[in-house]
Amino acid sequence: MKMSKVITLFSADIDRYLDEHDKSELSRIIWKMEQLKAADTDPNQQSFEITDDILMYPESEVIK
């Protein structure tokens, strides 16, 4: 199930409602999401496949 929803966080709300620990957690989550999005679009990232319980590294495409 893919959910697509835009959430806007305002700095004033973050400062008003979150303590320092919560701000740190929010920062960590946002950082992780950015890293995962970058990995999805990075053609240099290695990808592996699991086939019959075996971790396989797909053959690289040869560019001529």
Residue, then its C-alpha position, 0 to 999 in steps of 0.5 A: m500500500k503506497m501512501s502519498k501525502v504532503i506534510t508541511l512542518f513549520s519552524a514555529d510549530i517545531d519550536r513551540y511543540l517539540d523539546e530538544h530530544d524530539k527535534s533531534e529525532l525529527s532531524r534524524i528521520i528527515w536526514k534518513m529519508e533524504q539519504l534513502k531518496a538519494a540512494d533510489t536515484d543514484p545510478n552508482q548504488q549497488s543493488f542485489e537480488i534475493t533468489d531462492d534464499i541466495l543473495m545475488y549481485p546482478e551482472s553489470e551492464v556493459i556499455k559499448 
